[in-house]
Amino acid sequence: MSTDPRLFVGQDLAAGQAVALPKEDVHYLVNVMRRGAGDTVRLFNGRNGEWRAGIVEAGRKAALLEPVEQTREQCSVPDLWLLFAPVKRQKTDLVVEKATELGAAEIRPVSTARTQSDRIKTDRFRLIAKEAAEQTERLDLPRVHELDRLDHVLDSWDPARRLIYCDEAGDEDGVPWGGARGRGRPMLEALSAIEPGPAAILIGPEGGFSPDERARLRSLDFVIPVTLGPRVLRAETAAVAALTLWQAAVGDWAVRAS
């Protein structure tokens, strides 16, 4: 695998078509990676695949690159969204980073009754996603949405997209986490029974969903309640675990017959 720096750019990529880098990428390329005129980098934009490019000019504030040849054709990640309730800053940053690495096509923060924080910086999330895509050989960036209320998201939901709802609670009043009755199916078991197609994973906040939220989610035909095992996972751990299970069972990690 090439050790050349790898950068996401917004411009179209074609042989001989000059690409000017924004200042934050200039700093990374010139000051951090110590690259200069005559060196090569890899560029991708989510549309035209990956390209090897030469550095034509490199200074402290500007750099000009020239694509030379396409090294990988464009491919897409599976049509999987991650919906999650933001938690504390570092943990929320981790969810965005790992969701990008694990191939989520869209990342959608949602506010719930027990969400710990509703002050998020979407621009920061997009930068985290960009850096994660650059480092993990991904050929596109996930679409990162602004925070929205869960009930608003459900109001406009396309029922053709299955919503895999990670719910660790049961339905027994007065029992910690609702006891055993009414729990969702183990996630791998549930995934084995669904048809291929658009999907989303919903992860709740620390403390879980409210009774009203649980009741509404379980009343919707497109929602599949699942459990992630016998232990109650922290929100950021649950997001990584659920994305991993989905990719391994029905996503682009799955082994398919030729």
Buried (B, 14 or more C-beta within 10 A) or exposed (E): EEEBBBBBBEBEBEEEBEBEBEEEBBBBBBEEBEBEEEBBBBBBBBEBBBBBBBBEEBEEEEBBBBBEEBBEEBEEBBBBBBBBBBBEEEBBBBBBBBBBBBBBBBBBBBBBBBBBBEEBEBEBBBBBBBBBBBEEBBBBBBBBBEBBBBBEBBEEBEEEBBBBBBBBBBBBEEEEEBBEEBBBBBBBEBBEEEEEEEBBBBBBBBEBBBEEBBEBBBEEEBBBBBBBEEEBBEBBBBBBBBBBBBBBBBBEBEEEEE
